Amino acid sequence: MDSYSRAVAYLKVLLPLAALVLMSTLFLISRGVNTDAVIPFAQKEIEDRMKGQQVTAPFFSGTTAQGDEIMVTAALARPGGEGTPAVASNLSAEFNLAQGGRITLASKTGSIHPGRNMAQFTGSVTITSADGLLVETEELNTALSGLEAQSPGPVRATGPIGELTAGNMRIGVKTEGGPVHMLFKDGVKLLYDPQKPER
């Protein structure tokens, strides 16, 4: 038998054995891979999502009849049902006024009552005006059809002229098409700071 025939005879045995070794290592490697998929959500988060429908990071923008621009965002919103309003958490709103200026609003939670033409902001509500006035309250009711709001409870405000407290507050216009005003009522107290410049 010459060397060529001997090499062919060896290869006839070696090549099938090499193929078997390669296939067995593939099966061994595939058994070592962890096939348990991990869902990137906490168990409580999954349970909360299963309880009902929800929208993550909703966004709304529009313009009032007077030309004021409104932009509202939230971290999470859930639709309402029969007798229950739609609710949202971590709300923030920005009002760019047609007359110039801007008002921003933020609260922990909120709800929408379309039948009453009202949106209700609750829990650490903060209102900031363009002239540096910061108002804090626990509840603010706003109209859905225009730029009008009212705080039924006490408010605390800090601004360029000092600190102010009042029993309630209203945001709106005095005359149709006029500028937007913040009106403080019921036991208004102003702690004037002469170090601060007047508006």
C-alpha atoms as an extended CHARMM CRD file, in Angstrom:
* protein
*
       199  EXT
         1         1  MET       CA              0.0000000000        0.0000000000        0.0000000000  PROA      1               0.0000000000
         2         2  ASP       CA              1.4840000000        3.3490000000       -1.0360000000  PROA      2               0.0000000000
         3         3  SER       CA              1.4960000000        6.5020000000        1.1050000000  PROA      3               0.0000000000
         4         4  TYR       CA             -1.4400000000        8.0940000000       -0.7350000000  PROA      4               0.0000000000
         5         5  SER       CA             -3.7270000000        5.1120000000       -0.1210000000  PROA      5               0.0000000000
         6         6  ARG       CA             -2.5930000000        4.9510000000        3.5170000000  PROA      6               0.0000000000
         7         7  ALA       CA             -3.4320000000        8.6690000000        4.0250000000  PROA      7               0.0000000000
         8         8  VAL       CA             -6.8970000000        8.2090000000        2.4940000000  PROA      8               0.0000000000
         9         9  ALA       CA             -7.5730000000        5.2270000000        4.7720000000  PROA      9               0.0000000000
        10        10  TYR       CA             -6.5620000000        7.2440000000        7.8850000000  PROA      10              0.0000000000
        11        11  LEU       CA             -8.6790000000       10.2390000000        6.8240000000  PROA      11              0.0000000000
        12        12  LYS       CA            -11.7140000000        7.9730000000        6.3480000000  PROA      12              0.0000000000
        13        13  VAL       CA            -11.5060000000        7.1740000000       10.0620000000  PROA      13              0.0000000000
        14        14  LEU       CA            -10.2560000000       10.5340000000       11.4340000000  PROA      14              0.0000000000
        15        15  LEU       CA            -12.6740000000       12.8940000000        9.6830000000  PROA      15              0.0000000000
        16        16  PRO       CA            -15.8830000000       11.2180000000       10.9840000000  PROA      16              0.0000000000
        17        17  LEU       CA            -14.3410000000       11.0830000000       14.4920000000  PROA      17              0.0000000000
        18        18  ALA       CA            -13.4740000000       14.8180000000       14.2910000000  PROA      18              0.0000000000
        19        19  ALA       CA            -17.0400000000       15.5820000000       13.2040000000  PROA      19              0.0000000000
        20        20  LEU       CA            -18.4120000000       13.6480000000       16.1970000000  PROA      20              0.0000000000
        21        21  VAL       CA            -16.1080000000       15.5280000000       18.5960000000  PROA      21              0.0000000000
        22        22  LEU       CA            -17.2100000000       18.9070000000       17.1660000000  PROA      22              0.0000000000
        23        23  MET       CA            -20.9050000000       18.0100000000       17.4150000000  PROA      23              0.0000000000
        24        24  SER       CA            -20.5740000000       16.7590000000       20.9860000000  PROA      24              0.0000000000
        25        25  THR       CA            -18.8080000000       19.9800000000       22.0800000000  PROA      25              0.0000000000
        26        26  LEU       CA            -21.6320000000       22.0240000000       20.5160000000  PROA      26              0.0000000000
        27        27  PHE       CA            -24.1970000000       20.1020000000       22.5580000000  PROA      27              0.0000000000
        28        28  LEU       CA            -22.1090000000       20.4360000000       25.7230000000  PROA      28              0.0000000000
        29        29  ILE       CA            -21.7340000000       24.1960000000       25.2600000000  PROA      29              0.0000000000
        30        30  SER       CA            -25.4520000000       24.6940000000       24.5770000000  PROA      30              0.0000000000
        31        31  ARG       CA            -26.3160000000       22.8850000000       27.8290000000  PROA      31              0.0000000000
        32        32  GLY       CA            -24.1370000000       25.3340000000       29.7690000000  PROA      32              0.0000000000
        33        33  VAL       CA            -26.0610000000       28.4250000000       28.5730000000  PROA      33              0.0000000000
        34        34  ASN       CA            -28.6130000000       29.8460000000       31.0300000000  PROA      34              0.0000000000
        35        35  THR       CA            -31.9250000000       29.8600000000       29.1810000000  PROA      35              0.0000000000
        36        36  ASP       CA            -33.9640000000       31.3840000000       32.0390000000  PROA      36              0.0000000000
        37        37  ALA       CA            -35.0390000000       34.8180000000       30.7640000000  PROA      37              0.0000000000
        38        38  VAL       CA            -35.1400000000       37.5500000000       33.3960000000  PROA      38              0.0000000000
        39        39  ILE       CA            -37.8980000000       40.1450000000       33.0020000000  PROA      39              0.0000000000
        40        40  PRO       CA            -36.4900000000       43.6420000000       33.7040000000  PROA      40              0.0000000000
        41        41  PHE       CA            -39.4130000000       44.6140000000       35.9930000000  PROA      41              0.0000000000
        42        42  ALA       CA            -39.9070000000       44.3320000000       39.7390000000  PROA      42              0.0000000000
        43        43  GLN       CA            -42.7530000000       42.0660000000       40.8620000000  PROA      43              0.0000000000
        44        44  LYS       CA            -44.7000000000       45.0280000000       42.3210000000  PROA      44              0.0000000000
        45        45  GLU       CA            -44.3720000000       46.9280000000       39.0420000000  PROA      45              0.0000000000
        46        46  ILE       CA            -45.7990000000       43.9610000000       37.1330000000  PROA      46              0.0000000000
        47        47  GLU       CA            -48.7020000000       43.6850000000       39.6020000000  PROA      47              0.0000000000
        48        48  ASP       CA            -49.4370000000       47.4170000000       39.2760000000  PROA      48              0.0000000000
        49        49  ARG       CA            -49.4600000000       47.1670000000       35.4840000000  PROA      49              0.0000000000
        50        50  MET       CA            -51.7860000000       44.1520000000       35.6040000000  PROA      50              0.0000000000
        51        51  LYS       CA            -54.3500000000       45.9850000000       37.7670000000  PROA      51              0.0000000000
        52        52  GLY       CA            -55.5520000000       48.2290000000       34.9660000000  PROA      52              0.0000000000
        53        53  GLN       CA            -54.8190000000       50.1940000000       31.8670000000  PROA      53              0.0000000000
        54        54  GLN       CA            -52.2360000000       52.9600000000       32.0720000000  PROA      54              0.0000000000
        55        55  VAL       CA            -50.2340000000       55.3130000000       29.8890000000  PROA      55              0.0000000000
        56        56  THR       CA            -46.5730000000       56.0260000000       30.6340000000  PROA      56              0.0000000000
        57        57  ALA       CA            -45.2820000000       59.5920000000       30.0950000000  PROA      57              0.0000000000
        58        58  PRO       CA            -48.4570000000       61.0880000000       28.5490000000  PROA      58              0.0000000000
        59        59  PHE       CA            -48.1970000000       64.5250000000       26.9330000000  PROA      59              0.0000000000
        60        60  PHE       CA            -50.8780000000       67.0810000000       26.0630000000  PROA      60              0.0000000000
        61        61  SER       CA            -50.5460000000       70.4450000000       24.3450000000  PROA      61              0.0000000000
        62        62  GLY       CA            -53.0720000000       72.9400000000       23.0890000000  PROA      62              0.0000000000
        63        63  THR       CA            -54.0240000000       76.5940000000       22.7170000000  PROA      63              0.0000000000
        64        64  THR       CA            -56.8530000000       78.4720000000       24.4220000000  PROA      64              0.0000000000
        65        65  ALA       CA            -59.2660000000       80.7500000000       22.5580000000  PROA      65              0.0000000000
        66        66  GLN       CA            -57.1990000000       83.7230000000       23.8110000000  PROA      66              0.0000000000
        67        67  GLY       CA            -53.9870000000       82.2760000000       22.2880000000  PROA      67              0.0000000000
        68        68  ASP       CA            -52.3450000000       81.0050000000       25.4920000000  PROA      68              0.0000000000
        69        69  GLU       CA            -50.2810000000       77.8540000000       24.8940000000  PROA      69              0.0000000000
        70        70  ILE       CA            -50.6950000000       74.9550000000       27.3400000000  PROA      70              0.0000000000
        71        71  MET       CA            -48.3410000000       71.9600000000       27.6950000000  PROA      71              0.0000000000
        72        72  VAL       CA            -49.0140000000       69.2440000000       30.2810000000  PROA      72              0.0000000000
        73        73  THR       CA            -46.9320000000       66.1200000000       31.0070000000  PROA      73              0.0000000000
        74        74  ALA       CA            -47.1590000000       63.3550000000       33.6160000000  PROA      74              0.0000000000
        75        75  ALA       CA            -45.1330000000       60.3260000000       34.6500000000  PROA      75              0.0000000000
        76        76  LEU       CA            -48.1610000000       58.0100000000       34.5210000000  PROA      76              0.0000000000
        77        77  ALA       CA            -51.8760000000       58.3000000000       33.7310000000  PROA      77              0.0000000000
        78        78  ARG       CA            -54.7960000000       55.9140000000       34.2370000000  PROA      78              0.0000000000
        79        79  PRO       CA            -58.1500000000       56.3110000000       32.4430000000  PROA      79              0.0000000000
        80        80  GLY       CA            -61.2620000000       56.8980000000       34.4990000000  PROA      80              0.0000000000
        81        81  GLY       CA            -64.2660000000       54.6620000000       34.7060000000  PROA      81              0.0000000000
        82        82  GLU       CA            -67.9220000000       55.0740000000       35.5110000000  PROA      82              0.0000000000
        83        83  GLY       CA            -68.0590000000       57.5550000000       38.3900000000  PROA      83              0.0000000000
        84        84  THR       CA            -64.2530000000       57.7500000000       38.7430000000  PROA      84              0.0000000000
        85        85  PRO       CA            -62.0640000000       60.4120000000       37.1020000000  PROA      85              0.0000000000
        86        86  ALA       CA            -58.9120000000       59.8310000000       35.0630000000  PROA      86              0.0000000000
        87        87  VAL       CA            -55.8660000000       60.2140000000       37.3280000000  PROA      87              0.0000000000
        88        88  ALA       CA            -52.1950000000       61.0360000000       36.7610000000  PROA      88              0.0000000000
        89        89  SER       CA            -49.0330000000       61.2150000000       38.8680000000  PROA      89              0.0000000000
        90        90  ASN       CA            -46.0680000000       63.6400000000       38.8690000000  PROA      90              0.0000000000
        91        91  LEU       CA            -47.8260000000       66.2860000000       36.8050000000  PROA      91              0.0000000000
        92        92  SER       CA            -46.1400000000       69.3340000000       35.3440000000  PROA      92              0.0000000000
        93        93  ALA       CA            -47.6890000000       72.0620000000       33.2140000000  PROA      93              0.0000000000
        94        94  GLU       CA            -46.4110000000       75.1150000000       31.3750000000  PROA      94              0.0000000000
        95        95  PHE       CA            -48.5710000000       78.0370000000       30.2500000000  PROA      95              0.0000000000
        96        96  ASN       CA            -47.0590000000       80.4600000000       27.7260000000  PROA      96              0.0000000000
        97        97  LEU       CA            -49.3210000000       83.4880000000       27.8700000000  PROA      97              0.0000000000
        98        98  ALA       CA            -50.3890000000       85.3340000000       24.7280000000  PROA      98              0.0000000000
        99        99  GLN       CA            -49.8250000000       88.6540000000       26.5570000000  PROA      99              0.0000000000
       100       100  GLY       CA            -46.2650000000       87.5770000000       27.3930000000  PROA      100             0.0000000000
       101       101  GLY       CA            -44.9050000000       85.7430000000       30.4140000000  PROA      101             0.0000000000
       102       102  ARG       CA            -45.0650000000       82.1730000000       31.5650000000  PROA      102             0.0000000000
       103       103  ILE       CA            -46.5850000000       80.1900000000       34.4500000000  PROA      103             0.0000000000
       104       104  THR       CA            -45.3740000000       76.7080000000       35.3940000000  PROA      104             0.0000000000
       105       105  LEU       CA            -47.1980000000       74.2610000000       37.6360000000  PROA      105             0.0000000000
       106       106  ALA       CA            -46.2140000000       70.9520000000       39.2620000000  PROA      106             0.0000000000
       107       107  SER       CA            -47.9790000000       68.5050000000       41.6060000000  PROA      107             0.0000000000
       108       108  LYS       CA            -47.6830000000       64.9340000000       42.8540000000  PROA      108             0.0000000000
       109       109  THR       CA            -51.0840000000       63.7810000000       41.5740000000  PROA      109             0.0000000000
       110       110  GLY       CA            -54.0320000000       65.0370000000       39.5710000000  PROA      110             0.0000000000
       111       111  SER       CA            -57.4230000000       64.0690000000       38.1730000000  PROA      111             0.0000000000
       112       112  ILE       CA            -59.6150000000       65.2060000000       35.2860000000  PROA      112             0.0000000000
       113       113  HSD       CA            -63.3950000000       65.8040000000       35.5700000000  PROA      113             0.0000000000
       114       114  PRO       CA            -64.6530000000       66.5430000000       32.0090000000  PROA      114             0.0000000000
       115       115  GLY       CA            -68.3000000000       66.8080000000       33.1410000000  PROA      115             0.0000000000
       116       116  ARG       CA            -67.3520000000       69.6650000000       35.4870000000  PROA      116             0.0000000000
       117       117  ASN       CA            -64.8570000000       71.2390000000       33.0040000000  PROA      117             0.0000000000
       118       118  MET       CA            -62.1750000000       70.8710000000       35.6770000000  PROA      118             0.0000000000
       119       119  ALA       CA            -58.7270000000       69.4110000000       36.2880000000  PROA      119             0.0000000000
       120       120  GLN       CA            -57.6880000000       68.9710000000       39.9140000000  PROA      120             0.0000000000
       121       121  PHE       CA            -54.0140000000       69.1180000000       40.9740000000  PROA      121             0.0000000000
       122       122  THR       CA            -53.2880000000       67.7400000000       44.4630000000  PROA      122             0.0000000000
       123       123  GLY       CA            -50.2950000000       67.1080000000       46.7250000000  PROA      123             0.0000000000
       124       124  SER       CA            -47.4660000000       69.6640000000       47.0290000000  PROA      124             0.0000000000
       125       125  VAL       CA            -48.7180000000       71.9220000000       44.2320000000  PROA      125             0.0000000000
       126       126  THR       CA            -46.2110000000       74.5940000000       43.1830000000  PROA      126             0.0000000000
       127       127  ILE       CA            -46.9520000000       77.4830000000       40.8150000000  PROA      127             0.0000000000
       128       128  THR       CA            -44.1130000000       79.6530000000       39.4620000000  PROA      128             0.0000000000
       129       129  SER       CA            -44.6550000000       82.8950000000       37.5540000000  PROA      129             0.0000000000
       130       130  ALA       CA            -42.2660000000       84.5980000000       35.1410000000  PROA      130             0.0000000000
       131       131  ASP       CA            -41.6230000000       87.4490000000       37.6020000000  PROA      131             0.0000000000
       132       132  GLY       CA            -40.1920000000       85.0710000000       40.2330000000  PROA      132             0.0000000000
       133       133  LEU       CA            -43.2600000000       84.4290000000       42.4300000000  PROA      133             0.0000000000
       134       134  LEU       CA            -43.3840000000       80.8750000000       43.8470000000  PROA      134             0.0000000000
       135       135  VAL       CA            -46.7730000000       79.7810000000       45.2370000000  PROA      135             0.0000000000
       136       136  GLU       CA            -47.2850000000       76.5630000000       47.2320000000  PROA      136             0.0000000000
       137       137  THR       CA            -50.6140000000       74.9130000000       48.1000000000  PROA      137             0.0000000000
       138       138  GLU       CA            -52.1230000000       71.4540000000       48.5110000000  PROA      138             0.0000000000
       139       139  GLU       CA            -54.8980000000       71.7100000000       45.9040000000  PROA      139             0.0000000000
       140       140  LEU       CA            -55.5120000000       73.6820000000       42.7230000000  PROA      140             0.0000000000
       141       141  ASN       CA            -58.6060000000       73.4120000000       40.5240000000  PROA      141             0.0000000000
       142       142  THR       CA            -58.1790000000       74.5510000000       36.9070000000  PROA      142             0.0000000000
       143       143  ALA       CA            -60.6320000000       74.9490000000       34.0370000000  PROA      143             0.0000000000
       144       144  LEU       CA            -60.2070000000       72.6910000000       31.0020000000  PROA      144             0.0000000000
       145       145  SER       CA            -61.5150000000       75.2740000000       28.5490000000  PROA      145             0.0000000000
       146       146  GLY       CA            -59.2340000000       78.1870000000       29.4330000000  PROA      146             0.0000000000
       147       147  LEU       CA            -56.5950000000       79.6530000000       31.7260000000  PROA      147             0.0000000000
       148       148  GLU       CA            -58.4890000000       79.8780000000       35.0010000000  PROA      148             0.0000000000
       149       149  ALA       CA            -57.5290000000       78.3090000000       38.3360000000  PROA      149             0.0000000000
       150       150  GLN       CA            -58.4620000000       78.4710000000       42.0040000000  PROA      150             0.0000000000
       151       151  SER       CA            -56.9250000000       77.1450000000       45.2010000000  PROA      151             0.0000000000
       152       152  PRO       CA            -59.7300000000       76.4210000000       47.7100000000  PROA      152             0.0000000000
       153       153  GLY       CA            -57.2610000000       76.1050000000       50.6120000000  PROA      153             0.0000000000
       154       154  PRO       CA            -54.4520000000       78.2010000000       52.1010000000  PROA      154             0.0000000000
       155       155  VAL       CA            -51.4920000000       79.2780000000       49.9850000000  PROA      155             0.0000000000
       156       156  ARG       CA            -47.9650000000       80.4350000000       50.7520000000  PROA      156             0.0000000000
       157       157  ALA       CA            -45.9850000000       82.5540000000       48.3060000000  PROA      157             0.0000000000
       158       158  THR       CA            -42.4310000000       83.8490000000       48.1680000000  PROA      158             0.0000000000
       159       159  GLY       CA            -41.1960000000       86.3900000000       45.6690000000  PROA      159             0.0000000000
       160       160  PRO       CA            -39.1520000000       89.5250000000       45.0300000000  PROA      160             0.0000000000
       161       161  ILE       CA            -41.0350000000       91.5960000000       47.6340000000  PROA      161             0.0000000000
       162       162  GLY       CA            -41.1010000000       89.0310000000       50.4770000000  PROA      162             0.0000000000
       163       163  GLU       CA            -43.3690000000       86.2680000000       51.8210000000  PROA      163             0.0000000000
       164       164  LEU       CA            -47.1490000000       86.1320000000       51.5490000000  PROA      164             0.0000000000
       165       165  THR       CA            -49.8550000000       83.8690000000       53.0190000000  PROA      165             0.0000000000
       166       166  ALA       CA            -53.5620000000       83.8150000000       52.1640000000  PROA      166             0.0000000000
       167       167  GLY       CA            -56.6870000000       81.7360000000       52.6970000000  PROA      167             0.0000000000
       168       168  ASN       CA            -57.0880000000       81.0610000000       48.9700000000  PROA      168             0.0000000000
       169       169  MET       CA            -55.9830000000       82.2340000000       45.5350000000  PROA      169             0.0000000000
       170       170  ARG       CA            -57.4390000000       82.6980000000       42.0650000000  PROA      170             0.0000000000
       171       171  ILE       CA            -55.6200000000       82.8490000000       38.7040000000  PROA      171             0.0000000000
       172       172  GLY       CA            -57.4650000000       84.3810000000       35.7630000000  PROA      172             0.0000000000
       173       173  VAL       CA            -58.2590000000       87.5010000000       33.7660000000  PROA      173             0.0000000000
       174       174  LYS       CA            -60.2840000000       90.4550000000       35.0620000000  PROA      174             0.0000000000
       175       175  THR       CA            -61.6160000000       91.3650000000       31.6130000000  PROA      175             0.0000000000
       176       176  GLU       CA            -61.9350000000       89.2160000000       28.5050000000  PROA      176             0.0000000000
       177       177  GLY       CA            -58.6810000000       89.2610000000       26.5460000000  PROA      177             0.0000000000
       178       178  GLY       CA            -56.8950000000       91.0630000000       29.4020000000  PROA      178             0.0000000000
       179       179  PRO       CA            -53.6920000000       90.0120000000       31.1880000000  PROA      179             0.0000000000
       180       180  VAL       CA            -53.6040000000       87.0720000000       33.6180000000  PROA      180             0.0000000000
       181       181  HSD       CA            -53.5910000000       87.9890000000       37.3290000000  PROA      181             0.0000000000
       182       182  MET       CA            -53.0070000000       86.1130000000       40.6000000000  PROA      182             0.0000000000
       183       183  LEU       CA            -55.5420000000       87.3040000000       43.2060000000  PROA      183             0.0000000000
       184       184  PHE       CA            -54.9270000000       86.3920000000       46.8670000000  PROA      184             0.0000000000
       185       185  LYS       CA            -57.9220000000       86.5220000000       49.2740000000  PROA      185             0.0000000000
       186       186  ASP       CA            -59.0520000000       85.7390000000       52.8460000000  PROA      186             0.0000000000
       187       187  GLY       CA            -56.6250000000       86.8940000000       55.5170000000  PROA      187             0.0000000000
       188       188  VAL       CA            -53.7730000000       87.9730000000       53.2590000000  PROA      188             0.0000000000
       189       189  LYS       CA            -50.5380000000       88.6290000000       55.1860000000  PROA      189             0.0000000000
       190       190  LEU       CA            -47.4170000000       90.0350000000       53.5380000000  PROA      190             0.0000000000
       191       191  LEU       CA            -44.0270000000       89.9980000000       55.2390000000  PROA      191             0.0000000000
       192       192  TYR       CA            -42.2890000000       92.7400000000       53.2820000000  PROA      192             0.0000000000
       193       193  ASP       CA            -38.5220000000       92.4250000000       52.8270000000  PROA      193             0.0000000000
       194       194  PRO       CA            -36.9870000000       95.8650000000       52.1110000000  PROA      194             0.0000000000
       195       195  GLN       CA            -33.7610000000       94.1690000000       51.0180000000  PROA      195             0.0000000000
       196       196  LYS       CA            -35.5790000000       92.8950000000       47.9270000000  PROA      196             0.0000000000
       197       197  PRO       CA            -36.3960000000       95.2010000000       44.9960000000  PROA      197             0.0000000000
       198       198  GLU       CA            -40.0680000000       95.9930000000       44.3680000000  PROA      198             0.0000000000
       199       199  ARG       CA            -41.7600000000       94.7800000000       41.2000000000  PROA      199             0.0000000000
